[in-house]
Amino acid sequence: MPCGSSHALIIIEMEGQDDDFVAAGNAGASATVPQQAGSIKKGGYCLLKGRPCRIVDIAISKTGKHGHAKARFTGIDVFTGNKYEDMCPTSHNMEVPVVTRKDYTLVDITAERFVSLMSEDGDQKDDLRLPTDDVGASIRSMFDEGKQIVISVIGTMGEEKIVAAKEFKEE
């Protein structure tokens, strides 16, 4: 009988853990999906050297003696701006990151340059820094002028970045 009672205890503990698992988020969804290299287009995304990149150039070579045309991809890292290149036969699969884009309303900017954002459903987000590029400068000037600002955030593979901002205008 002790086996049965310890088994029941395990089930009870798992039930308590399920609540935490559901609240955790993506429930094990993959951060990337496979896509045939020959179908990846300029302006799209793929992993180059393990980093999520936006493709800026594709050069396709003719079929060689081994029977595969090859594609040389040049991409810019979504988060760091670094340039990466990689080569792959067009008939093989490459990993493509699942990229999300979400809009938030800017609530505040802290002295440490963290932005306080609010989603449409009222959730608060306080873990992103104001970028140091032109987008960040634009956000700062609109914020200082007292304008309502909508911030666009892209995310993939556990990282997020502010990529655009515009003034909120009611319709």
C-alpha positions in Angstrom: 0.0 0.0 0.0 2.8 2.6 0.5 3.4 2.6 -3.3 -0.2 3.8 -3.9 -0.1 6.5 -1.3 3.2 7.9 -2.6 1.8 7.8 -6.1 -1.2 9.9 -5.0 1.2 12.4 -3.4 3.1 12.8 -6.7 -0.2 13.5 -8.5 -1.2 16.1 -6.0 2.3 17.8 -6.3 2.0 17.7 -10.1 -1.4 19.4 -9.9 0.1 22.3 -8.0 2.9 22.6 -10.5 0.5 22.7 -13.5 -0.7 26.1 -12.4 2.8 27.5 -12.4 3.5 25.8 -15.8 0.4 27.4 -17.5 1.3 30.8 -16.1 4.9 30.5 -17.4 4.0 31.2 -21.0 4.6 29.5 -24.3 4.0 25.9 -23.1 7.1 24.6 -24.9 6.4 26.2 -28.3 9.5 26.2 -30.5 11.4 29.4 -31.0 12.2 28.4 -34.6 10.7 26.4 -37.5 12.4 24.7 -40.4 12.0 26.2 -43.9 13.6 25.1 -47.2 16.6 27.4 -47.9 15.4 28.0 -51.5 12.1 29.5 -50.3 13.6 32.1 -47.9 13.2 35.6 -49.3 15.1 38.8 -49.0 13.5 40.8 -46.1 12.6 37.6 -44.3 14.2 36.1 -41.2 16.5 33.1 -40.6 19.2 31.9 -38.2 22.7 32.7 -39.4 25.5 31.4 -37.1 22.8 30.7 -34.5 21.5 34.3 -34.4 18.1 35.6 -35.6 18.8 37.8 -38.7 16.8 39.8 -41.2 18.0 38.7 -44.7 19.4 41.6 -46.7 21.0 39.7 -49.6 20.7 36.2 -51.2 23.1 34.9 -53.9 22.2 31.6 -55.5 24.9 29.6 -57.3 24.2 27.2 -60.1 24.0 23.5 -59.6 27.4 22.0 -59.2 28.8 18.5 -59.8 27.2 17.3 -56.6 23.8 18.3 -57.8 22.8 21.1 -55.3 22.4 24.8 -56.0 23.6 26.7 -53.0 22.3 29.9 -51.5 24.6 32.4 -49.7 22.6 34.4 -47.2 23.7 37.8 -45.8 21.7 39.0 -42.8 21.7 41.6 -40.1 21.3 40.4 -36.5 17.8 41.6 -35.3 19.2 42.7 -31.9 22.8 43.6 -32.3 23.0 44.9 -35.9 26.0 42.6 -36.6 26.3 41.2 -40.1 26.4 37.5 -40.7 26.8 35.3 -43.7 26.0 31.6 -44.2 25.7 29.2 -47.1 23.3 26.3 -47.5 22.0 24.0 -50.4 18.7 25.4 -51.6 17.1 22.0 -51.1 18.0 21.7 -47.4 16.2 23.2 -44.4 17.3 26.2 -42.4 15.9 27.3 -39.1 13.7 30.4 -39.2 12.9 32.2 -36.0 9.3 32.8 -34.9 9.3 36.6 -34.7 6.4 38.5 -33.0 5.6 42.2 -33.2 3.5 43.8 -30.5 2.4 47.4 -29.9 2.4 49.0 -26.5 1.5 52.4 -25.1 4.5 54.3 -23.5 3.7 55.2 -19.9 7.1 56.5 -18.6 10.8 56.5 -19.1 13.0 56.1 -16.0 16.3 57.8 -15.2 18.1 54.5 -16.0 16.4 54.6 -19.5 14.0 51.8 -18.8 10.6 52.2 -20.5 7.3 51.5 -18.8 4.9 50.1 -21.4 1.3 49.0 -21.3 -0.3 46.5 -23.6 -3.9 46.8 -25.0 -5.1 44.4 -22.3 -3.6 46.4 -19.5 -0.5 44.4 -18.8 2.6 46.4 -17.6 6.0 45.8 -19.2 9.1 47.3 -17.5 12.1 45.3 -18.7 13.1 47.1 -21.9 15.6 49.9 -22.2 15.2 52.9 -24.5 17.4 52.3 -27.6 20.4 54.5 -28.2 19.7 54.9 -31.9 17.4 57.3 -33.9 14.3 55.4 -32.7 15.2 56.1 -29.1 16.0 59.7 -29.7 12.6 60.1 -31.5 10.8 58.4 -28.6 12.6 60.7 -26.0 11.7 63.9 -27.9 8.0 62.9 -28.4 7.8 61.9 -24.7 9.3 65.2 -23.6 6.7 67.0 -25.8 4.0 65.2 -23.8 2.7 63.2 -26.8 1.0 59.8 -26.5 3.3 57.2 -28.1 2.8 53.7 -29.4 5.9 51.6 -29.2 6.5 48.5 -31.5 8.5 45.7 -29.9 9.7 42.7 -31.8 10.7 39.5 -30.0 12.2 36.1 -30.9 14.2 33.4 -29.1 13.7 35.0 -25.7 14.9 38.5 -26.7 13.0 41.7 -27.3 13.8 45.0 -28.8 12.0 48.3 -29.4 12.1 48.9 -33.2 9.6 51.7 -33.9 7.4 54.4 -32.4 4.7 56.6 -33.6 2.4 59.2 -32.1 -1.0 57.9 -31.0 -3.8 59.6 -32.8 -7.4 58.7 -32.0 -9.6 58.0 -35.0 
